[in-house]
């Protein structure tokens, strides 16, 4: 299983941009002590803008979710035509690493999961990620706390009647278009003051190759040029 502490130390060494929440670098999101900020008594979802200076990469999503909102707003899957920035590059990179099934090892990950009303077709929501970062995989090379595991916790909390404020933010190193990691936060508001779900976690965008061990998809350099890839409009 992936050593998360080691990966995060490597990210710090690579001078990860210090602010990478909604807005592609406008500062962090304070999730502490939030009141019930539903709008007109209803939940809501807000996607960040596309980072046009960096290949139109997704910049994040923030949401206030309750059972009523999930009942009336349905998420959608990503189709084969949905290819976030760096998606095709990532599949080619896995072919270079070897030992992986490239058709399934790279995903167009929902930032806000479809079970939580997230869109699979609005390009402000998908991001290129490893299958290990996205969900549970079989065999060697597992990230125990993957994105779907946290989405499932939020869904269960909403189903139990909690009102949840959550955010998911892809973190990028400089001009890379593929994320280094995903920051996922959730906090419940319960009127009677009883405890609810609360967490702030990071999922590394790493892939395991039997030949090359762990590699972070957001920290790759071209061995021929020494330059970071992918950047700009590289698909």
TORTORMI-317522 format. One record per residue: residue number from 1; residue in one letter; y, x negated, z of N, C-alpha, C in turn. Coordinates in nm, 3 decimals. Layout:
<atoms>
ATOM,k,r,n.yy,n.xx,n.zz,ca.yy,ca.xx,ca.zz,c.yy,c.xx,c.zz
ATOM,NUM,A,Y,X,Z,Y,X,Z,Y,X,Z
...
</atoms>
This chain:
<atoms>
ATOM,k,r,n.yy,n.xx,n.zz,ca.yy,ca.xx,ca.zz,c.yy,c.xx,c.zz
ATOM,1,X,-0.119,-0.084,0.000,0.000,0.000,0.000,0.124,-0.088,0.000
ATOM,2,X,0.231,-0.040,-0.060,0.352,-0.121,-0.077,0.418,-0.153,0.055
ATOM,3,X,0.459,-0.278,0.072,0.536,-0.322,0.190,0.681,-0.283,0.168
ATOM,4,X,0.722,-0.166,0.224,0.856,-0.114,0.200,0.962,-0.207,0.256
ATOM,5,X,0.938,-0.265,0.373,1.038,-0.354,0.432,1.065,-0.473,0.341
ATOM,6,X,0.959,-0.526,0.281,0.976,-0.639,0.191,1.053,-0.602,0.067
ATOM,7,X,1.026,-0.484,0.013,1.098,-0.440,-0.106,1.246,-0.423,-0.077
ATOM,8,X,1.279,-0.361,0.036,1.419,-0.338,0.069,1.492,-0.469,0.095
ATOM,9,X,1.423,-0.568,0.151,1.485,-0.699,0.168,1.516,-0.762,0.033
ATOM,10,X,1.425,-0.745,-0.063,1.447,-0.797,-0.198,1.565,-0.728,-0.263
ATOM,11,X,1.577,-0.598,-0.244,1.691,-0.525,-0.300,1.822,-0.581,-0.247
ATOM,12,X,1.827,-0.608,-0.116,1.949,-0.663,-0.058,1.981,-0.799,-0.119
ATOM,13,X,1.881,-0.881,-0.141,1.901,-1.013,-0.198,1.955,-1.005,-0.341
ATOM,14,X,1.921,-0.896,-0.410,1.966,-0.878,-0.547,2.105,-0.816,-0.556
ATOM,15,X,2.174,-0.811,-0.443,2.313,-0.763,-0.440,2.325,-0.621,-0.494
ATOM,16,X,2.248,-0.533,-0.437,2.256,-0.393,-0.475,2.395,-0.340,-0.449
ATOM,17,X,2.447,-0.262,-0.544,2.580,-0.203,-0.527,2.583,-0.126,-0.396
ATOM,18,X,2.685,-0.149,-0.310,2.682,-0.094,-0.175,2.703,0.056,-0.169
ATOM,19,X,2.761,0.116,-0.272,2.785,0.259,-0.270,2.725,0.319,-0.395
ATOM,20,X,2.627,0.407,-0.377,2.559,0.461,-0.494,2.514,0.604,-0.473
ATOM,21,X,2.592,0.682,-0.400,2.558,0.822,-0.385,2.631,0.902,-0.492
ATOM,22,X,2.645,1.031,-0.474,2.701,1.115,-0.578,2.830,1.055,-0.634
ATOM,23,X,2.839,1.048,-0.767,2.957,0.991,-0.830,2.936,0.849,-0.876
ATOM,24,X,2.814,0.796,-0.868,2.782,0.665,-0.922,2.862,0.554,-0.856
ATOM,25,X,2.882,0.563,-0.725,2.946,0.453,-0.654,3.072,0.493,-0.582
ATOM,26,X,3.076,0.615,-0.529,3.197,0.662,-0.463,3.184,0.668,-0.313
ATOM,27,X,3.071,0.618,-0.258,3.057,0.616,-0.114,2.943,0.701,-0.065
ATOM,28,X,2.913,0.686,0.064,2.797,0.753,0.120,2.823,0.898,0.155
ATOM,29,X,2.714,0.967,0.184,2.718,1.107,0.218,2.688,1.122,0.365
ATOM,30,X,2.778,1.177,0.443,2.755,1.196,0.586,2.673,1.322,0.607
ATOM,31,X,2.549,1.304,0.652,2.463,1.420,0.673,2.453,1.457,0.821
ATOM,32,X,2.538,1.399,0.904,2.530,1.428,1.046,2.614,1.548,1.087
ATOM,33,X,2.561,1.629,1.179,2.634,1.739,1.240,2.695,1.835,1.139
ATOM,34,X,2.620,1.873,1.040,2.669,1.967,0.940,2.655,2.110,0.991
ATOM,35,X,2.758,2.192,0.966,2.748,2.334,0.993,2.674,2.400,0.878
ATOM,36,X,2.650,2.529,0.892,2.586,2.604,0.783,2.689,2.619,0.672
ATOM,37,X,2.681,2.533,0.570,2.782,2.534,0.465,2.735,2.606,0.339
ATOM,38,X,2.652,2.711,0.358,2.623,2.796,0.245,2.753,2.861,0.197
ATOM,39,X,2.757,2.897,0.071,2.878,2.951,0.011,2.860,3.100,-0.011
ATOM,40,X,2.943,3.178,0.059,2.925,3.322,0.053,2.790,3.364,0.106
ATOM,41,X,2.737,3.286,0.200,2.608,3.316,0.259,2.490,3.278,0.172
ATOM,42,X,2.515,3.206,0.062,2.408,3.170,-0.030,2.396,3.019,-0.044
ATOM,43,X,2.277,2.976,-0.084,2.254,2.834,-0.110,2.321,2.789,-0.239
ATOM,44,X,2.317,2.659,-0.263,2.380,2.604,-0.383,2.320,2.468,-0.416
ATOM,45,X,2.341,2.426,-0.541,2.298,2.294,-0.588,2.412,2.235,-0.670
ATOM,46,X,2.444,2.109,-0.647,2.546,2.039,-0.726,2.488,1.907,-0.775
ATOM,47,X,2.487,1.890,-0.905,2.444,1.763,-0.964,2.564,1.672,-0.982
ATOM,48,X,2.543,1.543,-0.963,2.647,1.445,-0.993,2.664,1.431,-1.144
ATOM,49,X,2.772,1.366,-1.185,2.794,1.347,-1.328,2.703,1.237,-1.383
ATOM,50,X,2.692,1.232,-1.514,2.617,1.126,-1.579,2.705,1.001,-1.586
ATOM,51,X,2.648,0.887,-1.552,2.723,0.761,-1.553,2.735,0.708,-1.695
ATOM,52,X,2.837,0.752,-1.767,2.850,0.718,-1.909,2.871,0.569,-1.932
ATOM,53,X,2.924,0.498,-1.833,2.945,0.354,-1.848,2.814,0.277,-1.838
ATOM,54,X,2.710,0.345,-1.792,2.580,0.278,-1.773,2.467,0.363,-1.830
ATOM,55,X,2.477,0.392,-1.960,2.368,0.458,-2.030,2.345,0.603,-1.994
ATOM,56,X,2.446,0.670,-1.937,2.434,0.811,-1.895,2.324,0.830,-1.789
ATOM,57,X,2.316,0.735,-1.696,2.218,0.747,-1.589,2.261,0.856,-1.490
ATOM,58,X,2.163,0.926,-1.434,2.190,1.029,-1.333,2.246,0.962,-1.207
ATOM,59,X,2.335,1.033,-1.137,2.400,0.975,-1.020,2.368,1.044,-0.889
ATOM,60,X,2.298,1.157,-0.893,2.257,1.219,-0.767,2.267,1.369,-0.768
ATOM,61,X,2.216,1.429,-0.661,2.223,1.574,-0.644,2.235,1.606,-0.496
ATOM,62,X,2.309,1.710,-0.466,2.327,1.758,-0.330,2.300,1.907,-0.330
ATOM,63,X,2.237,1.959,-0.225,2.200,2.100,-0.224,2.201,2.156,-0.083
ATOM,64,X,2.222,2.287,-0.077,2.206,2.364,0.046,2.105,2.472,0.014
ATOM,65,X,1.989,2.467,0.077,1.877,2.550,0.036,1.831,2.641,0.149
ATOM,66,X,1.801,2.767,0.113,1.737,2.860,0.204,1.633,2.940,0.125
ATOM,67,X,1.559,3.024,0.194,1.451,3.097,0.128,1.503,3.188,0.018
ATOM,68,X,1.616,3.252,0.043,1.671,3.341,-0.058,1.707,3.267,-0.186
ATOM,69,X,1.762,3.146,-0.172,1.800,3.069,-0.290,1.676,3.026,-0.368
ATOM,70,X,1.574,2.981,-0.298,1.452,2.939,-0.367,1.383,3.057,-0.435
ATOM,71,X,1.394,3.177,-0.376,1.332,3.295,-0.437,1.401,3.337,-0.566
ATOM,72,X,1.530,3.311,-0.577,1.606,3.361,-0.691,1.644,3.253,-0.792
ATOM,73,X,1.617,3.128,-0.762,1.649,3.018,-0.853,1.523,2.932,-0.869
ATOM,74,X,1.468,2.936,-0.986,1.343,2.865,-1.009,1.367,2.731,-1.080
ATOM,75,X,1.299,2.629,-1.035,1.306,2.499,-1.100,1.227,2.498,-1.230
ATOM,76,X,1.245,2.393,-1.307,1.176,2.381,-1.436,1.113,2.243,-1.449
ATOM,77,X,1.002,2.233,-1.521,0.936,2.103,-1.542,1.010,2.022,-1.648
ATOM,78,X,0.978,1.893,-1.653,1.028,1.810,-1.762,0.928,1.816,-1.877
ATOM,79,X,0.977,1.832,-1.998,0.891,1.830,-2.115,0.883,1.690,-2.173
ATOM,80,X,0.799,1.674,-2.273,0.783,1.543,-2.335,0.911,1.493,-2.400
ATOM,81,X,0.999,1.587,-2.434,1.123,1.546,-2.500,1.226,1.491,-2.403
ATOM,82,X,1.204,1.507,-2.273,1.299,1.460,-2.172,1.269,1.314,-2.141
ATOM,83,X,1.361,1.227,-2.178,1.345,1.082,-2.157,1.473,1.028,-2.096
ATOM,84,X,1.479,1.015,-1.963,1.598,0.961,-1.898,1.626,0.818,-1.944
ATOM,85,X,1.745,0.765,-1.916,1.776,0.627,-1.954,1.671,0.528,-1.905
ATOM,86,X,1.627,0.440,-1.995,1.530,0.338,-1.960,1.386,0.383,-1.963
ATOM,87,X,1.358,0.507,-1.997,1.222,0.560,-1.993,1.131,0.489,-2.093
ATOM,88,X,1.175,0.478,-2.216,1.091,0.412,-2.317,1.078,0.263,-2.289
ATOM,89,X,1.185,0.203,-2.239,1.178,0.061,-2.200,1.072,0.043,-2.091
ATOM,90,X,1.072,0.131,-1.991,0.980,0.118,-1.879,0.835,0.128,-1.925
ATOM,91,X,0.807,0.216,-2.018,0.671,0.226,-2.069,0.631,0.097,-2.143
ATOM,92,X,0.724,0.042,-2.221,0.694,-0.083,-2.291,0.675,-0.197,-2.191
ATOM,93,X,0.754,-0.197,-2.083,0.741,-0.301,-1.980,0.605,-0.296,-1.912
ATOM,94,X,0.556,-0.176,-1.886,0.424,-0.164,-1.827,0.315,-0.213,-1.921
ATOM,95,X,0.336,-0.193,-2.051,0.242,-0.249,-2.146,0.238,-0.400,-2.139
ATOM,96,X,0.356,-0.461,-2.114,0.365,-0.606,-2.099,0.294,-0.652,-1.971
ATOM,97,X,0.307,-0.575,-1.862,0.241,-0.612,-1.736,0.089,-0.604,-1.749
ATOM,98,X,0.041,-0.503,-1.821,-0.102,-0.487,-1.843,-0.172,-0.418,-1.728
ATOM,99,X,-0.288,-0.362,-1.760,-0.372,-0.301,-1.658,-0.330,-0.163,-1.616
ATOM,100,X,-0.235,-0.100,-1.690,-0.185,0.031,-1.653,-0.190,0.125,-1.773
ATOM,101,X,-0.206,0.252,-1.745,-0.202,0.354,-1.849,-0.056,0.395,-1.869
ATOM,102,X,0.007,0.342,-1.971,0.152,0.359,-1.986,0.192,0.504,-2.011
ATOM,103,X,0.100,0.586,-2.061,0.135,0.725,-2.090,0.156,0.807,-1.964
ATOM,104,X,0.106,0.761,-1.849,0.120,0.838,-1.725,0.184,0.759,-1.612
ATOM,105,X,0.193,0.627,-1.624,0.243,0.545,-1.513,0.394,0.549,-1.499
ATOM,106,X,0.465,0.597,-1.603,0.610,0.616,-1.595,0.639,0.766,-1.605
ATOM,107,X,0.722,0.814,-1.514,0.756,0.956,-1.510,0.906,0.978,-1.528
ATOM,108,X,0.941,1.097,-1.573,1.079,1.144,-1.566,1.088,1.223,-1.436
ATOM,109,X,1.127,1.155,-1.329,1.125,1.214,-1.195,1.241,1.311,-1.175
ATOM,110,X,1.212,1.428,-1.119,1.317,1.515,-1.070,1.383,1.447,-0.949
ATOM,111,X,1.516,1.441,-0.947,1.582,1.403,-0.822,1.563,1.516,-0.721
ATOM,112,X,1.606,1.636,-0.757,1.575,1.755,-0.679,1.451,1.817,-0.741
ATOM,113,X,1.341,1.821,-0.664,1.214,1.865,-0.716,1.216,2.007,-0.770
ATOM,114,X,1.127,2.036,-0.863,1.124,2.170,-0.922,1.089,2.276,-0.818
ATOM,115,X,1.012,2.242,-0.715,0.982,2.337,-0.608,1.106,2.372,-0.526
ATOM,116,X,1.209,2.289,-0.540,1.335,2.310,-0.467,1.445,2.357,-0.561
ATOM,117,X,1.408,2.410,-0.675,1.495,2.467,-0.779,1.550,2.363,-0.876
ATOM,118,X,1.504,2.239,-0.869,1.558,2.135,-0.955,1.521,2.154,-1.102
ATOM,119,X,1.615,2.121,-1.188,1.595,2.135,-1.332,1.525,2.013,-1.390
ATOM,120,X,1.431,2.037,-1.480,1.367,1.928,-1.553,1.429,1.903,-1.688
ATOM,121,X,1.527,1.985,-1.726,1.589,1.972,-1.858,1.737,1.934,-1.851
ATOM,122,X,1.802,1.959,-1.739,1.940,1.915,-1.721,1.936,1.765,-1.693
ATOM,123,X,1.990,1.684,-1.782,1.976,1.539,-1.772,2.049,1.477,-1.653
ATOM,124,X,2.120,1.557,-1.578,2.179,1.507,-1.453,2.076,1.499,-1.341
ATOM,125,X,1.955,1.553,-1.363,1.854,1.555,-1.257,1.739,1.457,-1.278
ATOM,126,X,1.685,1.437,-1.397,1.573,1.342,-1.411,1.618,1.196,-1.410
ATOM,127,X,1.530,1.109,-1.363,1.551,0.965,-1.367,1.418,0.898,-1.396
ATOM,128,X,1.421,0.783,-1.460,1.298,0.709,-1.492,1.242,0.646,-1.366
ATOM,129,X,1.115,0.673,-1.339,1.055,0.618,-1.217,0.907,0.592,-1.240
ATOM,130,X,0.849,0.516,-1.149,0.706,0.491,-1.153,0.631,0.612,-1.100
ATOM,131,X,0.508,0.626,-1.144,0.424,0.733,-1.090,0.406,0.716,-0.940
ATOM,132,X,0.397,0.591,-0.894,0.379,0.567,-0.750,0.498,0.615,-0.669
ATOM,133,X,0.619,0.599,-0.724,0.737,0.647,-0.653,0.744,0.799,-0.653
ATOM,134,X,0.689,0.859,-0.757,0.701,1.003,-0.775,0.604,1.083,-0.690
ATOM,135,X,0.477,1.041,-0.685,0.376,1.124,-0.620,0.256,1.039,-0.579
ATOM,136,X,0.155,1.104,-0.525,0.034,1.036,-0.482,-0.048,0.990,-0.603
ATOM,137,X,-0.099,0.868,-0.596,-0.185,0.817,-0.702,-0.318,0.774,-0.642
ATOM,138,X,-0.418,0.762,-0.727,-0.550,0.718,-0.683,-0.563,0.567,-0.698
ATOM,139,X,-0.654,0.511,-0.623,-0.682,0.369,-0.637,-0.579,0.281,-0.570
ATOM,140,X,-0.578,0.154,-0.611,-0.485,0.057,-0.554,-0.342,0.088,-0.598
ATOM,141,X,-0.248,0.039,-0.520,-0.108,0.053,-0.559,-0.051,0.189,-0.525
ATOM,142,X,-0.044,0.220,-0.397,0.010,0.349,-0.354,0.136,0.328,-0.271
ATOM,143,X,0.233,0.414,-0.289,0.349,0.423,-0.200,0.324,0.547,-0.114
ATOM,144,X,0.294,0.526,0.013,0.253,0.638,0.097,0.358,0.747,0.107
ATOM,145,X,0.483,0.708,0.127,0.591,0.805,0.140,0.666,0.812,0.007
ATOM,146,X,0.610,0.885,-0.087,0.668,0.899,-0.220,0.764,1.018,-0.223
ATOM,147,X,0.830,1.038,-0.336,0.932,1.142,-0.345,0.875,1.281,-0.319
ATOM,148,X,0.757,1.308,-0.376,0.700,1.442,-0.359,0.665,1.469,-0.213
ATOM,149,X,0.629,1.366,-0.138,0.595,1.388,0.003,0.717,1.438,0.080
ATOM,150,X,0.836,1.386,0.047,0.957,1.433,0.114,0.999,1.570,0.063
ATOM,151,X,0.984,1.593,-0.067,1.014,1.726,-0.121,0.928,1.832,-0.053
ATOM,152,X,0.801,1.799,-0.030,0.710,1.894,0.034,0.755,1.926,0.177
ATOM,153,X,0.807,1.826,0.248,0.858,1.851,0.383,0.977,1.945,0.380
ATOM,154,X,1.066,1.925,0.285,1.182,2.013,0.272,1.139,2.155,0.236
ATOM,155,X,1.046,2.166,0.141,0.998,2.299,0.100,0.936,2.372,0.218
ATOM,156,X,0.854,2.303,0.296,0.791,2.366,0.412,0.895,2.412,0.514
ATOM,157,X,0.999,2.331,0.532,1.105,2.368,0.627,1.181,2.491,0.580
ATOM,158,X,1.212,2.496,0.451,1.281,2.614,0.397,1.193,2.737,0.409
ATOM,159,X,1.065,2.723,0.378,0.971,2.836,0.387,0.959,2.888,0.530
ATOM,160,X,0.984,2.800,0.628,0.975,2.841,0.768,1.103,2.909,0.817
ATOM,161,X,1.205,2.916,0.730,1.329,2.983,0.766,1.446,2.893,0.794
ATOM,162,X,1.427,2.761,0.784,1.538,2.669,0.806,1.633,2.666,0.685
ATOM,163,X,1.758,2.645,0.712,1.858,2.622,0.608,1.878,2.471,0.599
ATOM,164,X,1.855,2.415,0.482,1.848,2.269,0.469,1.959,2.217,0.380
ATOM,165,X,2.030,2.118,0.431,2.121,2.041,0.348,2.048,1.915,0.307
ATOM,166,X,2.040,1.888,0.176,1.967,1.770,0.132,2.040,1.702,0.018
ATOM,167,X,2.008,1.576,-0.002,2.064,1.500,-0.113,1.961,1.398,-0.159
ATOM,168,X,1.965,1.369,-0.288,1.879,1.265,-0.345,1.968,1.181,-0.436
ATOM,169,X,1.967,1.051,-0.412,2.055,0.962,-0.485,1.980,0.842,-0.539
ATOM,170,X,1.981,0.823,-0.671,1.923,0.701,-0.727,2.016,0.583,-0.702
ATOM,171,X,1.964,0.475,-0.648,2.044,0.355,-0.624,2.017,0.255,-0.735
ATOM,172,X,2.124,0.200,-0.788,2.113,0.105,-0.899,2.171,-0.030,-0.860
ATOM,173,X,2.116,-0.134,-0.917,2.169,-0.268,-0.901,2.260,-0.297,-1.020
ATOM,174,X,2.390,-0.295,-0.997,2.485,-0.323,-1.104,2.471,-0.228,-1.221
ATOM,175,X,2.457,-0.286,-1.342,2.457,-0.207,-1.465,2.319,-0.159,-1.508
ATOM,176,X,2.216,-0.190,-1.431,2.082,-0.140,-1.466,2.084,0.012,-1.480
ATOM,177,X,2.012,0.064,-1.578,2.006,0.209,-1.595,1.886,0.271,-1.524
ATOM,178,X,1.785,0.191,-1.489,1.670,0.240,-1.414,1.695,0.212,-1.265
ATOM,179,X,1.674,0.310,-1.178,1.704,0.290,-1.036,1.613,0.187,-0.969
ATOM,180,X,1.670,0.122,-0.867,1.593,0.036,-0.777,1.515,0.122,-0.678
ATOM,181,X,1.580,0.230,-0.633,1.520,0.314,-0.529,1.589,0.449,-0.529
ATOM,182,X,1.538,0.537,-0.444,1.593,0.672,-0.430,1.618,0.699,-0.282
ATOM,183,X,1.741,0.731,-0.246,1.773,0.771,-0.110,1.755,0.922,-0.099
ATOM,184,X,1.678,0.966,-0.002,1.650,1.107,0.017,1.687,1.145,0.160
ATOM,185,X,1.774,1.245,0.174,1.815,1.289,0.307,1.795,1.439,0.319
ATOM,186,X,1.768,1.483,0.439,1.755,1.626,0.466,1.791,1.652,0.611
ATOM,187,X,1.860,1.763,0.635,1.895,1.802,0.771,1.902,1.954,0.778
ATOM,188,X,1.843,2.010,0.883,1.839,2.154,0.900,1.957,2.202,0.983
ATOM,189,X,1.999,2.325,0.954,2.093,2.396,1.041,2.023,2.521,1.090
ATOM,190,X,2.002,2.530,1.221,1.937,2.646,1.280,2.035,2.708,1.380
ATOM,191,X,2.076,2.834,1.357,2.181,2.895,1.440,2.156,2.890,1.590
ATOM,192,X,2.030,2.901,1.634,2.005,2.901,1.778,1.999,2.761,1.838
ATOM,193,X,2.021,2.660,1.754,2.024,2.523,1.804,1.890,2.456,1.820
ATOM,194,X,1.783,2.523,1.785,1.650,2.462,1.796,1.635,2.351,1.694
ATOM,195,X,1.548,2.254,1.723,1.537,2.139,1.632,1.473,2.178,1.500
ATOM,196,X,1.518,2.112,1.394,1.462,2.132,1.261,1.439,1.999,1.194
ATOM,197,X,1.410,2.004,1.066,1.382,1.883,0.991,1.506,1.795,0.983
ATOM,198,X,1.488,1.666,0.990,1.598,1.571,0.975,1.540,1.435,0.939
ATOM,199,X,1.579,1.382,0.825,1.536,1.247,0.789,1.631,1.188,0.687
ATOM,200,X,1.629,1.057,0.679,1.700,0.981,0.576,1.608,0.866,0.538
ATOM,201,X,1.553,0.871,0.418,1.452,0.777,0.377,1.482,0.719,0.238
ATOM,202,X,1.420,0.605,0.210,1.435,0.540,0.081,1.298,0.519,0.019
ATOM,203,X,1.285,0.558,-0.107,1.162,0.537,-0.183,1.188,0.431,-0.289
ATOM,204,X,1.119,0.318,-0.286,1.142,0.214,-0.386,1.083,0.254,-0.521
ATOM,205,X,1.153,0.219,-0.627,1.107,0.251,-0.763,1.020,0.135,-0.813
ATOM,206,X,0.905,0.121,-0.750,0.817,0.008,-0.776,0.688,0.053,-0.842
ATOM,207,X,0.630,-0.036,-0.918,0.505,-0.008,-0.987,0.407,-0.121,-0.956
ATOM,208,X,0.280,-0.084,-0.942,0.177,-0.183,-0.912,0.094,-0.211,-1.036
ATOM,209,X,0.083,-0.339,-1.069,-0.002,-0.382,-1.179,-0.115,-0.467,-1.122
ATOM,210,X,-0.239,-0.439,-1.158,-0.350,-0.522,-1.109,-0.335,-0.669,-1.147
ATOM,211,X,-0.263,-0.698,-1.254,-0.245,-0.836,-1.299,-0.122,-0.901,-1.238
ATOM,212,X,-0.016,-0.822,-1.215,0.112,-0.880,-1.174,0.157,-0.838,-1.035
ATOM,213,X,0.077,-0.758,-0.964,0.111,-0.708,-0.831,0.230,-0.612,-0.842
ATOM,214,X,0.313,-0.605,-0.738,0.423,-0.508,-0.736,0.545,-0.560,-0.812
ATOM,215,X,0.605,-0.471,-0.892,0.729,-0.500,-0.961,0.824,-0.382,-0.943
ATOM,216,X,0.951,-0.412,-0.915,1.051,-0.305,-0.904,1.113,-0.283,-1.042
ATOM,217,X,1.109,-0.158,-1.090,1.156,-0.128,-1.224,1.308,-0.144,-1.238
ATOM,218,X,1.379,-0.146,-1.127,1.525,-0.158,-1.133,1.576,-0.298,-1.112
ATOM,219,X,1.485,-0.399,-1.115,1.526,-0.538,-1.090,1.459,-0.634,-1.188
ATOM,220,X,1.443,-0.591,-1.311,1.372,-0.672,-1.410,1.471,-0.754,-1.492
ATOM,221,X,1.435,-0.878,-1.522,1.514,-0.961,-1.614,1.427,-0.997,-1.734
ATOM,222,X,1.491,-1.004,-1.848,1.422,-1.040,-1.971,1.385,-1.188,-1.965
ATOM,223,X,1.257,-1.220,-1.975,1.213,-1.358,-1.963,1.265,-1.446,-2.077
ATOM,224,X,1.304,-1.384,-2.188,1.353,-1.460,-2.302,1.501,-1.496,-2.288
ATOM,225,X,1.578,-1.407,-2.224,1.723,-1.425,-2.217,1.775,-1.448,-2.076
ATOM,226,X,1.695,-1.409,-1.976,1.742,-1.416,-1.838,1.838,-1.307,-1.801
ATOM,227,X,1.855,-1.208,-1.889,1.950,-1.099,-1.866,1.879,-0.979,-1.805
ATOM,228,X,1.952,-0.896,-1.728,1.892,-0.776,-1.670,1.858,-0.674,-1.778
ATOM,229,X,1.746,-0.605,-1.761,1.707,-0.497,-1.850,1.642,-0.385,-1.768
ATOM,230,X,1.665,-0.257,-1.811,1.748,-0.215,-1.923,1.891,-0.190,-1.878
ATOM,231,X,1.984,-0.205,-1.968,2.124,-0.172,-1.944,2.177,-0.098,-2.066
ATOM,232,X,2.295,-0.039,-2.049,2.362,0.029,-2.160,2.278,0.139,-2.221
ATOM,233,X,2.275,0.141,-2.353,2.209,0.251,-2.423,2.063,0.224,-2.456
ATOM,234,X,2.004,0.116,-2.401,1.863,0.087,-2.429,1.779,0.205,-2.380
ATOM,235,X,1.703,0.268,-2.470,1.631,0.390,-2.430,1.514,0.360,-2.335
</atoms>
